[in-house]
Structures are given as C-alpha cells and as structure tokens.
C-alpha cells in the first residue's frame, strides 16, 4: 500500500471476523477526515456493517478492500457492540448517509471538493 494512504494519525481498529472496523463515532470520523484533507493524505472510506463483514468471509478480495480502507466505519450496531466489548466506550455507529452529509456540510467553508464514485455490479452490465 502506498505510504500516503497510511500516513498520519492512526485510527485504531477492532477485529470483527477478520475485518478491521475503525474505532469511531461521527464526530471523530469528521475530525480524522478533516485532518487527512488538511494534510493531503489520500485514501478511501468504506462503510460497513454485518452484511459487509459476512460478505468478506467468503471473498478475500472484498476483505482486502475493507481492510485497506483509510477508514472502515462501523455502520451497524453489531460493529459498535464489538468495539464496546473490546473496551472502546466512545465507539458509536457512523451511518453512511449521516457521514456523507456531515462531510459535505463541513467542506463548504474550507472549499473542499467532493467526488462521488459509483460502480455498477458486473451482473448489470450483461
């Protein structure tokens, strides 16, 4: 993995069946993303819950994608429960739409540019 994707303040992760879920709450996620933008660090964010962790059990490439993310947000209460069981009392659900809205709103004043990538499943292209 290129160095610029992993530099900067580390966000601890909780291992949930082989998937490293970032120890976050919504405000911490905003602060970490803002810091990455300010320091021009590159990376991607995944938003996952039980379904994503389940899919990662049978798909090593998908598990690699989740684990290679700058942040793998806990978008589901079972992810939060696992974090709290591991002693991370501050961990809370980071619901994808809430995070997107917060980051878009937080980026207005500093002039952040937002890019959205959409993928089409292979079965739709046939």
VEXMI-41681 format. One record per residue (C-alpha): x negated, y negated, z negated; residue number from 1. Coordinates in nm, 3 decimals, padded with zeros to 5 digits. Each point is the difference from the previous one (the first is absolute). Layout:
BEGIN
<atom x="X" y="Y" z="Z" n="NUM"/>
...
//
This chain:
BEGIN
<atom x="00.000" y="00.000" z="00.000" n="1"/>
<atom x="-00.142" y="-00.342" z="00.090" n="2"/>
<atom x="-00.132" y="-00.193" z="-00.299" n="3"/>
<atom x="00.231" y="-00.300" z="00.053" n="4"/>
<atom x="00.300" y="00.226" z="-00.059" n="5"/>
<atom x="-00.113" y="00.102" z="-00.346" n="6"/>
<atom x="-00.185" y="-00.304" z="-00.135" n="7"/>
<atom x="00.139" y="-00.230" z="-00.263" n="8"/>
<atom x="00.182" y="00.071" z="-00.323" n="9"/>
<atom x="00.093" y="00.366" z="-00.023" n="10"/>
<atom x="00.356" y="00.090" z="-00.080" n="11"/>
<atom x="00.016" y="00.312" z="-00.210" n="12"/>
<atom x="00.204" y="00.289" z="00.134" n="13"/>
<atom x="00.201" y="00.279" z="-00.153" n="14"/>
<atom x="-00.032" y="00.340" z="00.163" n="15"/>
<atom x="00.347" y="00.125" z="00.092" n="16"/>
<atom x="-00.048" y="00.343" z="00.160" n="17"/>
<atom x="-00.308" y="-00.113" z="00.188" n="18"/>
<atom x="00.128" y="-00.346" z="00.094" n="19"/>
<atom x="-00.161" y="-00.297" z="-00.173" n="20"/>
<atom x="00.281" y="-00.238" z="-00.092" n="21"/>
<atom x="-00.120" y="-00.349" z="-00.092" n="22"/>
<atom x="00.058" y="-00.115" z="-00.358" n="23"/>
<atom x="00.208" y="-00.308" z="00.075" n="24"/>
<atom x="00.305" y="-00.204" z="-00.071" n="25"/>
<atom x="00.141" y="-00.256" z="00.242" n="26"/>
<atom x="-00.196" y="-00.297" z="-00.138" n="27"/>
<atom x="-00.327" y="00.195" z="-00.016" n="28"/>
<atom x="00.052" y="00.111" z="00.362" n="29"/>
<atom x="00.051" y="-00.363" z="00.104" n="30"/>
<atom x="-00.316" y="-00.109" z="-00.183" n="31"/>
<atom x="-00.214" y="00.280" z="00.147" n="32"/>
<atom x="00.127" y="-00.070" z="00.352" n="33"/>
<atom x="-00.057" y="-00.375" z="-00.042" n="34"/>
<atom x="-00.355" y="00.068" z="-00.119" n="35"/>
<atom x="-00.067" y="00.227" z="00.299" n="36"/>
<atom x="00.129" y="-00.268" z="00.239" n="37"/>
<atom x="-00.205" y="-00.273" z="-00.169" n="38"/>
<atom x="-00.312" y="00.215" z="00.029" n="39"/>
<atom x="00.079" y="00.114" z="00.355" n="40"/>
<atom x="00.004" y="00.369" z="-00.089" n="41"/>
<atom x="00.173" y="00.227" z="00.247" n="42"/>
<atom x="00.217" y="00.296" z="-00.070" n="43"/>
<atom x="00.349" y="00.136" z="00.014" n="44"/>
<atom x="00.271" y="00.057" z="-00.255" n="45"/>
<atom x="00.218" y="00.306" z="-00.027" n="46"/>
<atom x="00.327" y="00.009" z="-00.188" n="47"/>
<atom x="00.083" y="00.346" z="-00.122" n="48"/>
<atom x="00.217" y="00.193" z="-00.235" n="49"/>
<atom x="00.090" y="00.365" z="-00.048" n="50"/>
<atom x="00.071" y="00.058" z="00.369" n="51"/>
<atom x="-00.342" y="-00.127" z="00.105" n="52"/>
<atom x="-00.177" y="00.209" z="-00.263" n="53"/>
<atom x="00.204" y="00.304" z="00.110" n="54"/>
<atom x="-00.090" y="-00.054" z="00.364" n="55"/>
<atom x="-00.367" y="-00.037" z="-00.094" n="56"/>
<atom x="00.000" y="00.350" z="-00.148" n="57"/>
<atom x="00.029" y="00.161" z="00.343" n="58"/>
<atom x="-00.166" y="-00.270" z="00.209" n="59"/>
<atom x="-00.366" y="-00.060" z="-00.080" n="60"/>
<atom x="-00.024" y="-00.289" z="00.248" n="61"/>
<atom x="00.294" y="-00.179" z="-00.161" n="62"/>
<atom x="-00.155" y="00.058" z="-00.344" n="63"/>
<atom x="-00.326" y="-00.148" z="00.134" n="64"/>
<atom x="00.191" y="-00.306" z="00.125" n="65"/>
<atom x="00.168" y="-00.052" z="-00.339" n="66"/>
<atom x="-00.326" y="00.046" z="-00.188" n="67"/>
<atom x="-00.190" y="-00.229" z="00.239" n="68"/>
<atom x="00.235" y="-00.292" z="-00.053" n="69"/>
<atom x="-00.116" y="-00.320" z="-00.167" n="70"/>
<atom x="00.310" y="00.042" z="-00.217" n="71"/>
<atom x="00.238" y="00.294" z="-00.024" n="72"/>
<atom x="00.289" y="-00.160" z="-00.182" n="73"/>
<atom x="00.228" y="00.196" z="-00.236" n="74"/>
<atom x="00.331" y="-00.033" z="00.186" n="75"/>
<atom x="00.197" y="00.236" z="-00.216" n="76"/>
<atom x="00.056" y="00.053" z="-00.369" n="77"/>
<atom x="-00.160" y="00.348" z="-00.008" n="78"/>
<atom x="-00.327" y="-00.165" z="00.109" n="79"/>
<atom x="00.040" y="-00.251" z="-00.284" n="80"/>
<atom x="00.078" y="00.277" z="-00.250" n="81"/>
<atom x="-00.321" y="00.180" z="00.100" n="82"/>
<atom x="-00.194" y="-00.323" z="-00.054" n="83"/>
<atom x="00.157" y="-00.061" z="-00.337" n="84"/>
<atom x="-00.074" y="00.361" z="-00.104" n="85"/>
<atom x="-00.364" y="-00.072" z="00.090" n="86"/>
<atom x="00.005" y="-00.300" z="-00.238" n="87"/>
<atom x="00.070" y="-00.286" z="00.242" n="88"/>
<atom x="00.279" y="-00.178" z="-00.185" n="89"/>
<atom x="-00.016" y="-00.300" z="00.236" n="90"/>
<atom x="00.076" y="00.213" z="00.309" n="91"/>
<atom x="00.339" y="-00.065" z="00.158" n="92"/>
<atom x="00.178" y="00.068" z="00.325" n="93"/>
<atom x="-00.122" y="-00.205" z="00.296" n="94"/>
<atom x="00.294" y="00.027" z="00.238" n="95"/>
<atom x="-00.114" y="-00.055" z="00.359" n="96"/>
<atom x="00.258" y="-00.264" z="00.102" n="97"/>
<atom x="-00.060" y="-00.195" z="-00.322" n="98"/>
<atom x="-00.377" y="00.005" z="00.061" n="99"/>
<atom x="00.042" y="-00.111" z="00.361" n="100"/>
<atom x="00.230" y="-00.287" z="-00.100" n="101"/>
<atom x="-00.236" y="-00.111" z="-00.278" n="102"/>
<atom x="-00.309" y="00.008" z="00.222" n="103"/>
<atom x="00.174" y="-00.187" z="00.283" n="104"/>
<atom x="00.123" y="-00.267" z="-00.244" n="105"/>
<atom x="-00.338" y="-00.020" z="-00.177" n="106"/>
<atom x="-00.174" y="-00.054" z="00.333" n="107"/>
<atom x="00.194" y="-00.308" z="00.106" n="108"/>
<atom x="-00.197" y="-00.261" z="-00.197" n="109"/>
<atom x="-00.348" y="00.138" z="00.072" n="110"/>
<atom x="00.090" y="00.065" z="00.365" n="111"/>
<atom x="-00.049" y="00.377" z="00.005" n="112"/>
<atom x="00.072" y="00.167" z="00.331" n="113"/>
<atom x="00.219" y="00.308" z="-00.009" n="114"/>
<atom x="-00.013" y="00.284" z="00.249" n="115"/>
<atom x="00.244" y="00.287" z="00.006" n="116"/>
<atom x="-00.079" y="00.331" z="00.158" n="117"/>
<atom x="00.274" y="00.239" z="00.097" n="118"/>
<atom x="-00.057" y="00.355" z="00.115" n="119"/>
<atom x="00.230" y="00.223" z="00.189" n="120"/>
<atom x="00.012" y="00.369" z="-00.096" n="121"/>
<atom x="-00.133" y="00.231" z="00.270" n="122"/>
<atom x="00.335" y="00.175" z="00.032" n="123"/>
<atom x="00.162" y="-00.327" z="00.114" n="124"/>
<atom x="-00.243" y="-00.048" z="00.287" n="125"/>
<atom x="00.102" y="00.315" z="00.188" n="126"/>
//
